[in-house]
Amino acid sequence: MRNRLLNLIKDNLKAEKKFEVRAEGDTAEIFLYDAIGDWYGIGAEQVAQALRDLQGRDVALRINSPGGDVFDGRAMATAISQHKGKVTAYIDGLAASAATYVALAADEVEIASGAFFMIHNAWTLSMGNADELRETAGLLDKVDDSIVADYIRKTSQADEQVRAWMKAETWFSAEEAVEHGFVDRLSQSKKAASNCWNLAAYNNAPAALLARIQQTPQYDRARAERRLSLLERTAA
């Protein structure tokens, strides 16, 4: 698992990314087209600062993300839920893992036809003795509990059903995400953005997504690569 996660991070440094704020018009737009996490993608501080700068304006949060750090995702979700203006999340291509509860923190959620919504149990990288690893497993259980609560709050699905979906690493099509209550409606005016993420670390990524991978070199990857090298050394 450790090597799969590290390879996922490394491969996705090459993907076309974007974090952009457009403040024209009555509704501002925030584009979260990246992995979630300050070490290798968009950090929670950037999202929180963007929302603060918008000073309570209505926001369209556009998402195309393979997920990432659970705690950065939680901090993003908190900032979104506390924003005074209305936040509408638009899943333009993919909301996987941590990106799902970022999306669900918005007041309303739309998803483009052909997009996907994926939920799974939390992962981590860990080192230590048996006692320390048991503590880490206990922390992961608590993280899963908090995510389950978010999904139940949005969907009104049974606890057992949500946990079964997460354990199975379930990829919902746009229509299925609406059917099961994770998303409020399909977007009428936008088709899904092309998938640019390497999803090889996941077990059940749909063939339709894997076929749409476009590996576009990222113009500035030096900082993320240095951090990944440090992570590889400390996790070895």
Number of C-alpha atoms within 10 A of each C-alpha: 11 15 13 13 17 18 17 18 23 17 15 24 27 19 22 17 23 15 15 14 19 13 15 8 7 9 17 17 21 21 19 23 24 26 28 26 19 16 18 22 23 23 21 22 15 13 23 18 11 15 24 14 12 19 11 14 18 19 24 21 22 23 26 28 27 26 23 25 23 22 15 20 25 19 17 25 23 16 22 26 17 14 19 15 17 17 26 22 26 25 31 28 28 30 27 27 26 28 30 26 24 27 28 23 22 23 14 16 23 22 32 23 20 19 25 26 26 23 26 22 19 20 17 13 12 13 11 9 8 9 9 12 13 12 11 17 16 12 14 16 14 13 16 20 15 12 25 24 14 17 21 17 13 17 19 14 15 11 13 10 12 21 20 13 16 20 14 14 19 19 20 21 19 25 18 14 22 19 14 14 16 27 25 19 18 21 17 10 7 15 15 18 17 17 24 26 28 24 22 14 16 14 10 13 17 15 8 12 19 15 11 14 15 15 16 14 13 13 11 10 12 11 10 17 16 13 14 19 13 11 14 13 9 10 13 8
